[in-house]
Amino acid sequence: MERTSTRDQRLDQCLSAAYRAVYWQGFGYIIYDGQFNNMPVEVQSDGTGTGAHVPAHLTQIPIAVINIGIDCTNKIVKGKVIHKGPLVTVKPGKLVQKAVIQDDDDPSQTMSINIILLGSLAKDFSEVVNQGDVVTASGFTVGKSPTAKQDKLHPFDLILSGDDAFIYVSQRSDPDPKSSLANRRRPTLPAEDSKATKASKYTYVKLDNLKDGSTVNVYGVVVFFRQPYQSRGTDFCSSLKITDQSNHSVACTIFCENLEDHPKIFKIGDIIRMHRVKVKSYNNSVTLVSTFGFSVVTFDGSVGGALEPRTSSKSFSFTEEDRQTVEELRSWAAGHVLGPSVLSAVPLSDVQLTGYFDLTCQLLAKATIQNNCTLLRVWDGTKCPHTLLEVIVEPGCTEGPTSFSKAKESLIANVLVYDNHAEFAKQLKPGDFLRIYNLRAIPGSIKVSGLTSSKPVEGDHVTLNLHGGTSYGKGIRVLPEDNPDVQKLKRVFESLPKDEEDDLSDSNLIEIWGTPPESLGVTVGGKEECSGVRTERSCSHQMLPVTLAQLKQSHPDGSHHVRVQLRSFEPRRLYQALKLFCNKCSSLQDIPDDELVAGIFSEASQRSRACRPPDLLSGQVNLHEESSVSQSRVLGIHLCPNLIVKDLMFLEGSTLEETRLIAAEYQNIVPVTSSGDHLALLDLSAPFLFRDRRRYYGCKQCSETVLRNLSSVSMEVMDEKMIANTLGVELLQFVFVMKLELQDATDTLDVFLMKHAEQFFGVSAEDASTNEEAQNRISQSMSILCPPEGSVGQRPWLDLCLLAYRAEEEAGQNQTCYQICNTTLLTPSSTLPKGRG
């Protein structure tokens, strides 16, 4: 088949895009497209193991001080090779090698940096240098690292190219020449596998068998922990101590740039799993320190508790062996005393004077007292036996309700938090469930600048204080809704008698009598209602609002106007509200999770043979997995001749993660597999099209996919609809599906928000599937409409248009259903970010 130079150039661009996306993200593959040329050796090593001869006029600088502005002339950087990537050929004669070195002279320094070698130096480095060798680099330049956020290494890279760049090598004293090739091909830091793919067999080391200098994977039970705090550098630091069945206790120090990457430990006894921690020994004491590629998962330590992993990672391995290990640690820990009693969680009803304790509670309101002190008003459904300090805050300083019923007020505790905890408290919202660690009950009088009180503070009052610092584990943690202790608290709250208000304030009257006046500028308790949040109906119906009781009694079909508040909604998590809808068969389905999709891609990539359809322009990239010299995969790339200038690529043999990364470089990616001598789409449970960060799905029932005679395909406009039509795919539409419980003074009513949900939120469902700003807009909207805690009077009143219709149940009976339609939520521009929808 005759190919023009334009087509060859276009194919080369595709191959380069695939190369950049896969290699630079550190997948651990050797990627090449043809030949290796012999180059003169420029790496210098004496091979004795005693150190290479470095010219005396060169001055060593530590890795920690490297930055863009540093003068690199006559400077050297020395470090131990802790990771060595593959040698990559971009084009014949153009080689790239990437490695990671760590400061080897100062064991207290764990700073690591990427070094990028180009040209003949890359080839020599690949052949001569092994992991564990100590190398000294000269003649380098410094560039900003594009992968610093992903690999959490030094923000800058060392780049070596040209005649002035040299690498001096001090090799290990006992290198095994037979294993040199294997060492270059073996992945030193395997990435976490997705649960959907076949999980790697990780090896875990018992805490009594740790060897100094080794990098290990461990399981343990937490016997002490300290909440993450800001280190002197850019990272946050966590400290904890763990034990296991060996009865050995080991301290752990974890550095991560992002708070969400730290262990989510809620209490002593939680189970923790850490991958790739380094063993360091000092003064006969062993410490585990996070290192390159560190990952962590934690679990509740209660026997019989749910095996719900706590992790920020979107993909991780968890096998049946892992499940058994967690259960064994739970059973073992249940029969052992893990921590001092002063740190055990107690309810307010069991608080002891002068004692330290952990408190699990719900935040009702908060107020800033001064820059270094914040008041938290909390409760756990029990009453403290001691008289607690009564605090009256200046008007307008409280976030959350300012008053409660007498019965509820008697159960509320005022907690004063100081310094770094006061700073953290700025992130807390009324309604959050908290665990406050190392809280202290102090008897006697107290004077706090900024407090006002209508009563003198008596000597027998008790104050609950959380002083600054992180010693002894002091801190605050927000607990998720599904936490067992949160569920226990909710059951306690539900068992309490309902509030009976003792006086009739304006807000109480509104709760009793129902809908507030329809006049403009309505005020509730002297404040503008919910800061101007309101809804607007866009329908042309001329009708008066009805109460929910009237609506339910009449059961009429058609449209109705109501004025209501939002009592509750589900699902609580936005991603569960996003669905896929087929306009042809009206089917509704969940968006497949990455676990399922990754499995489909993995299976297809293993059986792919990279065919070359005669009607397409085809090329390939060979992927040799580092864990196996003999095994390889072929990444096939296919282009339509008539669409050579369009960004449409058929990608064969890739994994999900590879496809996602290549899609960031290329506009439209259609993942395919080979079927004989032609291509076929993957199972339609997986996306059939990737466009940047967006994924598009097809209906299995209605699609008739055909990937033949593609050479005749032409498109004037390249979008997902045209591509789906060309491939015979019935495109599924992203939609919102939510169930809302409405209320007024007369009744409650369950309604759906689906067909007009995008109009209601001002955000498209497709945007919400990938756009964080759009997701935040919806989440903040629901938080305003349905606050986690507070009286009914604090929820905005909504003017809604409801559509009533009859639907047949599974039992064959008709049921009246309701949907919100022709309604838009309006918020002040300063309240919510604008979405793209």
C-alpha positions in Angstrom: 0.0 0.0 0.0 1.5 3.3 -1.1 1.8 5.8 1.8 2.5 9.5 1.4 5.0 11.3 3.6 2.2 13.2 5.3 0.7 9.9 6.4 4.0 8.6 7.7 4.5 11.9 9.6 1.0 11.6 11.1 1.6 8.0 12.2 4.9 9.0 13.7 3.1 11.7 15.7 0.7 9.1 17.0 3.6 6.8 18.0 5.3 9.7 19.8 2.1 10.6 21.6 1.8 7.0 22.8 5.4 6.9 23.8 5.3 10.1 25.8 2.1 9.2 27.7 3.2 5.7 28.7 6.8 6.2 29.4 6.9 9.5 31.3 4.2 8.3 33.7 6.6 5.6 34.9 4.7 2.5 33.8 7.9 0.4 33.9 7.9 -0.5 30.2 10.7 -0.5 27.7 9.3 1.2 24.6 11.1 1.2 21.3 10.2 1.4 17.6 13.1 -0.3 15.8 16.8 -0.3 16.3 19.5 0.3 18.8 22.8 1.9 17.6 26.1 1.3 19.2 27.5 4.5 20.8 30.9 5.2 22.4 31.0 4.7 26.1 30.9 7.9 28.1 30.1 6.5 31.5 33.2 6.2 33.6 33.7 3.7 36.4 36.8 2.1 38.0 34.8 -1.1 38.7 36.6 -1.7 42.0 33.7 -0.8 44.3 35.9 1.7 46.1 34.6 4.7 44.3 35.1 6.3 40.9 37.8 8.9 40.4 36.1 12.3 40.4 38.2 15.4 39.3 39.3 17.4 42.3 38.1 20.8 40.9 34.5 19.7 41.1 32.4 20.6 44.1 29.6 18.4 45.5 26.3 20.0 46.3 23.5 18.2 48.2 20.3 17.2 46.4 18.2 19.3 48.8 19.6 22.6 47.5 19.1 22.0 43.8 16.9 24.6 42.0 16.6 26.4 38.7 18.8 29.3 39.7 21.8 27.3 40.9 25.1 27.6 39.1 25.9 24.2 37.8 29.4 25.0 36.6 32.0 22.6 38.1 29.3 21.1 40.4 28.6 17.5 41.0 25.6 15.6 42.6 26.2 12.3 44.2 23.5 9.7 45.1 22.5 6.1 45.3 20.4 4.7 42.4 17.1 3.6 44.1 15.1 3.2 40.8 16.2 2.7 37.3 13.7 3.0 34.4 14.0 1.4 31.0 16.1 2.7 28.1 13.7 4.3 25.6 14.3 4.9 21.9 12.2 7.7 20.6 13.6 7.4 17.1 16.7 5.5 15.8 19.7 7.0 17.6 17.6 9.1 20.0 17.7 7.5 23.4 16.3 8.5 26.8 17.0 6.9 30.2 15.4 7.9 33.5 16.5 7.0 37.0 16.1 8.1 40.6 19.0 8.8 43.0 18.9 9.5 46.7 21.5 11.3 48.9 23.9 8.6 50.0 26.2 10.6 52.2 23.7 11.7 54.8 21.3 8.9 56.0 19.1 11.5 57.7 18.3 13.0 54.3 15.7 11.1 52.2 15.5 13.6 49.4 15.4 11.8 46.0 15.6 13.3 42.5 15.0 12.2 39.0 17.9 12.2 36.5 17.2 12.3 32.8 20.0 11.1 30.5 19.9 11.6 26.7 21.7 10.2 23.8 24.8 8.0 24.1 25.0 8.7 27.8 21.6 7.1 28.3 22.7 3.9 26.5 25.9 3.7 28.5 24.1 4.3 31.8 21.6 1.5 30.9 24.3 -1.0 30.2 26.7 -0.2 33.1 24.7 1.1 36.0 22.6 -1.1 38.3 20.2 -0.3 41.1 22.2 0.2 44.3 25.2 1.7 42.6 26.4 5.1 43.8 26.7 7.6 40.9 28.1 11.1 40.7 26.8 13.4 37.9 28.6 16.4 36.4 27.9 18.7 33.5 24.1 18.6 34.2 21.4 21.3 33.8 18.4 21.7 36.1 14.8 21.6 34.8 11.4 21.7 36.5 10.1 18.2 37.1 6.7 17.6 35.2 6.0 14.5 37.4 6.7 16.0 40.9 3.1 15.8 42.0 2.8 12.2 40.9 6.0 10.7 42.1 6.4 13.1 45.1 10.1 13.5 44.4 12.3 16.6 44.1 10.5 19.5 42.3 13.4 19.7 39.8 15.1 17.1 37.5 18.8 16.7 36.6 19.2 16.6 32.9 22.4 15.2 31.3 23.2 15.5 27.6 26.0 16.5 25.4 29.8 16.2 25.6 30.1 18.0 29.0 27.8 15.5 30.8 29.5 12.6 32.7 28.4 9.9 35.1 31.0 8.5 37.6 30.0 5.1 38.9 31.0 3.3 42.1 29.5 -0.1 41.6 28.4 -2.5 44.3 31.1 -4.8 45.6 29.4 -8.0 44.7 27.5 -7.5 41.4 26.2 -10.6 39.9 27.1 -10.4 36.2 24.5 -13.0 35.4 21.7 -10.9 36.8 22.7 -7.6 35.3 20.2 -7.9 32.5 17.5 -9.1 34.9 18.2 -6.2 37.1 17.7 -3.8 34.3 14.4 -5.5 33.4 13.0 -5.9 36.9 10.5 -3.3 38.3 11.9 -2.0 41.5 8.8 -0.2 42.6 5.7 -2.0 41.2 2.7 0.2 41.0 -0.5 -0.7 42.9 -2.6 -3.0 40.8 -6.3 -2.3 40.2 -8.6 -4.6 42.0 -10.1 -5.6 38.6 -6.9 -6.9 37.2 -5.0 -9.9 38.5 -3.4 -8.7 41.7 0.3 -9.0 42.2 1.5 -11.3 45.0 2.8 -8.9 47.5 5.1 -10.2 50.3 4.6 -8.9 53.8 7.3 -8.9 56.5 6.6 -9.5 60.2 7.7 -6.7 62.4 10.2 -8.9 64.2 12.0 -9.7 60.9 12.8 -6.2 59.6 16.3 -5.7 58.1 18.0 -2.3 58.2 18.0 -0.6 54.8 15.4 -2.9 53.2 12.2 -1.7 51.6 9.3 -3.8 52.7 5.5 -4.2 52.8 3.9 -4.6 56.3 0.6 -5.1 58.1 0.1 -3.9 61.7 -2.3 -2.8 64.4 -2.1 0.9 65.4 -1.1 1.4 69.0 -0.4 5.1 68.8 -0.8 7.8 66.2 -0.4 11.5 65.7 -2.5 13.5 63.2 -0.6 14.8 60.2 1.1 18.1 60.8 3.1 20.5 58.6 6.8 19.7 58.5 9.5 22.2 58.1 9.5 21.4 54.4 6.6 21.2 51.9 5.2 17.9 53.2 2.9 16.9 56.0 4.2 14.4 58.5 2.4 11.6 60.3 3.8 9.6 63.2 2.4 6.3 64.4 3.4 3.1 66.1 2.2 -0.4 65.1 2.5 -3.9 66.3 1.6 -7.4 65.1 1.4 -11.0 66.4 5.2 -11.0 66.9 4.5 -8.5 69.8 7.2 -6.1 68.4 6.3 -2.4 68.2 7.7 -0.3 65.4 7.5 3.5 65.0 6.6 4.8 61.5 7.2 8.2 60.0 5.3 9.2 56.9 5.9 12.2 54.6 3.3 13.1 52.0 2.7 16.4 50.2 -1.1 16.0 50.3 -3.1 15.4 53.5 -5.4 12.9 51.7 -2.4 10.6 51.0 -1.8 10.1 54.8 -3.2 7.1 56.7 -6.8 7.6 57.6 -6.5 6.3 61.2 -9.6 7.0 63.4 -8.6 5.2 66.6 -6.1 2.9 68.3 -6.7 -0.7 67.1 -7.2 0.2 63.5 -5.5 -2.1 61.0 -2.9 -0.5 58.6 -1.2 -1.9 55.5 1.8 0.0 54.1 3.6 -0.8 50.8 7.2 0.3 50.2 8.4 1.6 53.5 12.1 1.7 54.3 13.6 0.2 57.4 16.0 2.5 59.3 17.8 1.5 62.5 19.2 4.0 65.0 20.4 3.3 68.5 18.9 -0.2 68.4 15.5 1.3 67.5 13.8 0.4 64.2 11.7 3.0 62.3 9.7 2.6 59.1 9.9 5.6 56.8 7.8 6.2 53.7 9.8 6.1 50.5 9.3 6.4 46.7 6.0 4.7 45.7 4.6 4.6 49.2 1.0 3.7 49.5 -1.3 3.0 52.5 -4.7 1.5 53.3 -6.4 1.4 56.7 -9.3 -0.6 58.0 -11.5 -0.5 61.1 -10.0 -2.8 63.7 -13.3 -4.0 65.3 -13.9 -7.8 65.1 -16.8 -8.3 62.7 -16.6 -4.7 61.3 -17.0 -3.9 57.7 -13.9 -4.4 55.5 -14.2 -0.9 54.0 -10.7 0.3 52.9 -9.8 3.9 53.7 -7.4 5.2 51.0 -7.1 8.1 48.6 -5.9 5.7 45.9 -8.4 5.0 43.1 -6.8 1.6 42.5 -5.2 -0.8 44.9 -4.9 -4.6 45.4 -7.0 -6.4 48.0 -7.1 -10.2 47.7 -8.6 -13.0 49.8 -5.2 -13.3 51.5 -5.4 -9.6 52.5 -8.9 -10.1 53.9 -7.7 -13.1 56.0 -4.7 -11.1 57.3 -7.0 -8.2 58.4 -9.4 -10.6 60.2 -6.5 -12.4 61.9 -5.1 -9.1 63.1 -8.5 -8.0 64.4 -8.9 -11.2 66.4 -5.4 -11.0 67.8 -5.8 -7.4 68.8 -9.1 -8.0 70.5 -7.3 -10.0 73.2 -4.4 -7.5 73.8 -4.2 -4.2 75.5 -3.0 -1.9 72.7 -2.8 1.6 74.2 -3.0 3.5 77.5 -6.4 3.9 79.0 -6.1 7.7 79.0 -6.5 7.7 75.3 -9.6 5.5 75.1 -12.7 7.1 73.6 -15.4 7.9 76.3 -18.8 9.6 76.1 -19.5 12.9 77.8 -21.3 11.1 80.5 -18.1 9.3 81.6 -15.7 12.3 81.6 -13.3 12.3 84.5 -11.8 15.5 86.0 -8.2 16.3 84.9 -8.2 13.3 82.7 -7.3 13.1 79.0 -9.7 11.3 76.7 -10.9 10.9 73.1 -14.4 12.2 72.3 -16.6 11.0 69.3 -19.3 13.7 68.7 -21.2 15.8 66.3 -20.4 19.5 65.7 -23.5 21.6 66.1 -22.0 25.1 65.8 -18.6 26.9 66.1 -17.3 30.4 66.7 -13.9 32.1 66.4 -13.0 33.5 69.8 -9.7 35.0 68.8 -7.0 34.1 66.3 -5.7 31.2 68.2 -8.9 29.9 69.8 -12.1 28.5 68.4 -15.2 27.3 70.3 -16.8 24.0 69.1 -20.3 23.3 70.3 -20.6 19.5 70.2 -22.8 16.7 71.6 -22.9 12.9 71.7 -26.4 12.3 73.1 -25.2 11.9 76.7 -24.9 14.4 79.5 -21.7 15.3 81.2 -22.0 14.8 85.0 -20.0 18.0 85.7 -21.2 21.6 85.2 -19.6 22.7 82.0 -18.4 26.2 81.2 -21.1 28.4 79.7 -19.9 30.6 76.9 -21.8 33.4 75.2 -20.3 34.5 72.0 -20.6 38.0 70.5 -23.6 38.3 68.1 -22.9 37.4 64.5 -19.8 35.3 65.3 -21.4 31.9 65.3 -21.5 29.5 62.3 -24.5 27.2 62.8 -27.6 27.5 65.1 -27.3 30.0 67.9 -30.0 28.5 70.2 -31.4 25.0 70.9 -34.2 23.6 73.1 -33.5 23.4 76.8 -33.4 19.6 76.6 -30.8 19.6 73.8 -28.8 22.5 75.3 -28.2 20.4 78.5 -26.4 17.8 76.3 -24.1 20.2 74.5 -20.5 20.7 75.5 -18.4 23.7 74.7 -14.9 22.7 73.6 -12.1 25.3 73.3 -9.4 24.4 70.7 -6.2 26.3 70.4 -3.4 27.2 67.9 -3.0 24.6 65.1 -6.3 23.0 66.0 -8.1 26.4 65.8 -6.7 26.7 62.3 -7.9 23.2 61.4 -11.4 24.0 62.8 -11.9 26.6 60.1 -12.5 23.7 57.7 -15.2 22.1 59.9 -18.8 22.5 59.1 -21.8 22.2 61.5 -23.1 18.7 61.1 -19.7 17.1 60.8 -19.0 14.0 62.9 -15.7 14.4 64.8 -13.3 12.5 66.9 -11.3 14.8 69.1 -8.1 13.2 70.4 -6.4 13.9 73.8 -9.1 16.3 75.0 -8.7 17.4 78.6 -11.3 18.2 81.3 -10.0 21.0 83.5 -11.8 21.9 86.7 -11.9 25.5 88.2 -12.4 28.9 86.7 -11.0 30.0 83.4 -10.7 33.3 81.7 -10.4 33.5 77.9 -9.9 36.8 76.1 -12.8 37.4 73.8 -15.4 35.5 75.7 -18.5 37.2 77.2 -20.7 35.5 79.8 -23.9 36.5 81.4 -23.0 34.5 84.5 -19.9 34.5 86.7 -17.7 31.5 86.2 -17.8 29.4 89.3 -15.0 27.3 90.7 -16.7 24.0 90.1 -17.2 24.6 86.4 -15.3 22.3 84.0 -13.8 23.3 80.7 -12.9 21.0 77.9 -9.7 22.1 76.2 -7.6 20.9 73.3 -4.3 22.7 73.5 -2.0 23.3 70.6 0.6 20.9 69.2 0.4 17.2 68.3 2.1 15.6 71.2 0.4 12.5 72.6 -1.8 12.4 69.5 -3.7 15.6 70.0 -5.9 16.5 67.0 -9.2 16.5 65.3 -10.4 14.1 62.7 -13.7 14.3 60.6 -15.3 10.9 60.5 -17.2 9.6 57.4 -20.9 8.9 57.5 -20.4 5.2 57.2 -18.0 5.0 60.2 -19.3 2.5 62.8 -19.0 5.0 65.6 -21.0 7.6 63.6 -23.7 5.0 63.0 -23.8 4.4 66.8 -24.1 8.1 67.5 -27.0 8.4 65.0 -28.8 5.6 66.8 -28.3 7.4 70.1 -29.7 10.6 68.6 -32.7 8.8 67.2 -33.5 7.3 70.6 -33.7 10.8 72.3 -37.1 12.5 72.8 -38.0 15.0 70.1 -37.3 18.6 70.9 -40.1 20.6 72.4 -39.5 24.3 72.0 -40.2 26.4 75.1 -40.9 29.7 73.5 -42.3 30.8 70.1 -39.7 32.8 68.3 -40.3 33.9 64.7 -38.4 30.9 63.3 -40.4 28.5 65.6 -43.7 30.0 64.4 -42.7 29.4 60.8 -41.9 25.8 61.6 -45.3 25.3 63.2 -47.4 27.3 60.8 -45.7 26.3 57.6 -44.9 28.3 54.5 -43.6 31.9 55.1 -45.2 34.8 53.3 -44.6 35.0 49.5 -43.6 38.7 49.7 -40.2 39.8 48.5 -37.4 40.3 51.0 -38.9 37.9 53.5 -36.8 37.9 56.8 -36.6 35.1 59.3 -35.5 36.1 62.8 -34.4 39.4 61.5 -32.1 37.9 58.8 -32.6 37.6 55.1 -33.9 34.1 54.4 -30.9 31.8 53.6 -28.7 34.5 52.2 -30.8 35.0 49.0 -30.9 31.3 48.0 -34.2 30.7 46.0 -35.7 28.9 43.1 -37.4 30.2 40.0 -40.1 28.5 38.0 -39.8 28.8 34.2 -43.1 27.3 33.3 -46.1 29.3 32.0 -48.7 27.7 34.3 -51.1 30.1 36.0 -52.0 28.4 39.3 -51.8 28.9 43.1 -49.5 26.8 45.2 -51.0 23.8 47.1 -49.8 22.1 50.2 -48.3 18.7 50.1 -51.2 17.2 52.0 -53.6 18.6 49.4 -51.5 17.3 46.6 -51.3 13.8 48.0 -55.1 13.6 48.7 -56.1 14.7 45.2 -53.8 12.4 43.2 -54.2 14.4 40.0 -51.9 14.0 37.0 -50.3 17.1 35.5 -48.4 20.1 36.8 -48.6 21.6 40.3 -46.9 24.4 42.2 -45.7 23.9 45.7 -43.6 25.8 48.3 -41.5 23.4 50.3 -38.2 22.7 52.0 -35.8 19.8 51.3 -35.8 17.4 54.2 -33.4 14.8 52.8 -32.0 13.4 49.6 -30.4 10.3 48.2 -27.9 9.2 47.1 -25.7 11.3 49.3 -22.6 10.8 47.0 -22.7 12.6 43.7 -21.1 9.8 41.6 -24.0 7.5 42.6 -26.5 10.0 41.2 -24.9 10.0 37.7 -26.4 7.4 35.4 -26.3 6.4 31.7 -29.6 6.6 29.8 -30.5 5.2 26.4 -32.9 7.3 24.4 -33.8 4.4 22.2 -34.8 1.7 24.7 -35.2 4.0 27.7 -32.9 1.8 29.8 -31.1 3.3 32.8 -27.8 1.9 34.1 -25.0 2.8 36.5 -21.7 4.1 35.1 -19.3 1.2 35.2 -16.5 1.6 37.8 -12.8 1.5 37.0 -12.5 -2.0 38.5 -14.8 -3.5 35.9 -13.5 -1.4 33.0 -9.8 -2.1 33.9 -10.6 -5.8 33.8 -12.1 -5.5 30.3 -9.1 -3.6 29.0 -6.6 -6.0 30.7 -8.3 -9.0 29.2 -8.4 -7.5 25.7 -4.7 -6.3 25.9 -3.6 -9.8 26.8 -5.2 -11.5 23.8 -4.6 -8.7 21.3 -2.3 -9.6 18.4 -2.1 -6.2 16.6 -3.6 -7.0 13.2 -3.0 -4.7 10.2 -6.4 -4.1 8.5 -5.8 -3.4 4.8 -8.1 -0.3 4.7 -6.3 1.5 7.6 -2.9 3.1 8.2 -1.3 1.1 10.9 1.7 1.1 13.2 2.8 -0.4 16.5 4.8 0.2 19.7 6.3 -2.9 21.4 5.9 -3.0 25.2 8.3 -5.2 27.0 7.2 -5.6 30.6 10.2 -5.2 32.9 9.2 -8.2 35.0 9.7 -10.5 32.1 12.3 -10.3 29.4 10.5 -12.7 27.1 6.9 -11.5 27.4 5.8 -8.5 25.5 2.6 -6.7 24.3 2.0 -4.8 21.1 0.3 -1.5 21.2 -1.4 -1.1 17.8 -2.3 2.3 16.3 -4.7 2.6 13.4 -5.8 5.7 11.4 -8.5 6.2 8.8 -6.9 7.4 5.5 -9.7 9.9 4.9 -9.3 11.3 8.4 -5.6 11.7 8.4 -5.8 15.3 9.5 -8.5 14.5 12.1 -7.7 13.5 15.6 -9.2 10.0 15.6 -7.1 7.0 16.6 -8.0 3.4 17.0 -5.9 2.0 19.9 -5.3 -1.7 20.2 -3.8 -3.7 23.1 -3.7 -0.9 25.7 -4.6 -1.0 29.4 -7.2 1.4 30.8 -4.5 3.6 32.4 -2.5 3.7 29.2 -5.6 4.7 27.2 -6.4 7.5 29.7 -2.9 8.9 29.5 -2.7 8.7 25.7 -6.1 10.4 25.5 -4.6 13.4 27.2 -2.2 13.7 24.3 -4.6 12.9 21.5 -8.1 14.1 20.8 -10.3 11.0 20.1 -9.3 7.5 21.1 -11.3 4.4 20.3 -10.1 1.3 22.1 -10.3 -1.8 20.0 -9.2 -5.4 19.9 -8.4 -7.7 17.0 -10.9 -10.2 15.6 -9.2 -12.2 12.8 -8.0 -9.7 10.2 -10.2 -6.9 11.3 -10.8 -4.7 14.3 -13.7 -4.9 16.8 -14.8 -2.7 19.7 -14.3 -3.9 23.3 -17.3 -5.0 25.4 -19.6 -2.0 25.6 -19.5 -2.2 29.4 -16.2 -0.2 28.8 -16.1 3.2 27.1 -16.0 3.0 23.3 -14.5 6.5 23.1 -12.1 8.7 25.1 -12.1 12.4 24.4 -9.6 14.1 26.7 -10.9 13.3 30.3 -14.4 12.4 29.1 -15.5 8.8 28.4 -18.5 7.8 26.3 -20.5 4.6 26.5 -22.8 2.7 24.2 -26.0 0.7 24.8 -25.3 -3.0 24.5 -28.9 -3.8 23.6 -29.3 -1.2 20.8 -25.8 -0.9 19.3 -24.9 -2.8 16.1 -21.1 -2.1 15.9 -19.3 -2.4 12.6 -15.6 -1.6 12.2 -15.1 -2.5 8.5 -14.7 -0.4 5.4 -13.3 2.4 7.5 -11.3 3.7 4.6 -14.4 5.3 3.2 -15.4 7.0 6.4 -15.5 10.8 6.3 -16.8 13.3 8.8 -17.4 17.0 8.5 -17.7 17.5 12.2 -15.8 15.3 14.7 -17.8 14.8 17.9 -19.0 11.9 20.0 -22.3 11.7 18.2 -20.8 11.4 14.7 -18.2 8.9 15.9 -20.9 6.8 17.6 -23.0 6.9 14.4 -20.0 5.8 12.3 -19.2 2.9 14.6 -22.8 1.7 14.9 -23.0 2.6 18.6 -26.1 3.8 20.3 -24.7 6.6 22.4 -25.7 6.6 26.1 -26.5 10.0 27.7 -25.3 11.1 31.1 -28.2 12.0 33.4 -28.8 12.8 37.0 -31.2 10.7 39.0 -31.9 11.8 42.6 -34.7 11.1 45.0 -35.7 14.1 47.2 -37.9 14.2 50.3 -39.8 17.5 50.4 -41.7 18.8 53.4 -44.0 21.7 54.4 -46.2 22.2 57.5 -48.7 19.6 56.4 -46.9 16.6 55.0 -43.8 15.1 53.3 -43.5 13.9 49.7 -40.9 11.9 47.8 -40.1 13.3 44.3 -37.6 12.6 41.6 -35.1 15.0 40.1 -34.1 13.6 36.7 -35.3 15.0 33.4 -34.9 18.7 34.4 -31.9 18.1 36.8 -29.4 19.9 34.6 -31.7 23.0 34.4 -32.2 22.9 38.2 -28.4 22.8 39.0 -27.2 24.8 36.0 -24.7 22.0 35.4 -24.7 19.3 32.7 -24.4 15.7 33.8 -21.7 15.1 31.3 -19.7 18.0 32.9 -20.3 16.6 36.3 -18.8 13.3 35.3 -15.3 14.8 34.9 -15.3 18.5 35.9 -14.4 19.1 39.6 -15.8 22.6 39.5 -19.2 21.3 38.3 -19.1 18.6 41.0 -18.4 21.2 43.7 -21.3 23.4 42.4 -23.8 20.6 42.9 -22.4 19.4 46.3 -22.5 23.0 47.6 -26.0 23.4 46.3 -27.2 20.4 48.2 -25.4 21.5 51.4 -27.3 24.8 51.2 -30.7 23.2 50.5 -30.3 20.4 53.1 -27.8 21.4 55.9 -26.5 18.5 57.9 -27.7 19.9 61.2 -30.1 22.6 62.2 -33.8 23.5 62.6 -36.3 23.4 59.8 -36.4 27.1 59.7 -32.8 27.3 58.5 -33.5 25.5 55.2 -34.5 27.6 52.3 -38.1 27.6 51.0 -38.3 26.4 47.4 -40.9 27.3 44.8 -41.1 24.2 42.7 -43.1 23.0 39.7 -44.0 19.3 40.1 -45.2 16.9 37.4 -47.5 14.2 38.6 -47.8 11.0 36.5 -48.8 7.4 36.8 -46.2 4.6 36.7 -46.7 0.9 36.8 -45.0 -1.0 39.7 -43.4 -4.5 39.4 -46.6 -5.9 40.9 -48.6 -4.5 38.1 -50.3 -1.7 40.2 -50.2 1.9 39.2 -48.5 4.4 41.5 -48.5 8.2 41.4 -45.0 9.6 40.9 -43.7 13.1 41.0 -40.8 14.9 39.2 -39.4 18.4 39.7 -39.6 20.2 36.3 -39.1 23.7 34.9 -37.3 24.9 38.0 -33.9 26.6 38.4 -31.9 27.0 41.6 -30.6 30.5 42.0 -27.8 31.4 44.4 -25.7 34.6 44.9 -22.7 34.7 42.6 -20.4 34.7 45.6 -21.9 31.5 47.0 -21.2 29.0 44.3 -18.7 28.7 41.5 -20.2 28.7 38.0 -20.1 25.4 36.1 -19.6 25.0 32.4 -23.1 23.6 32.0 
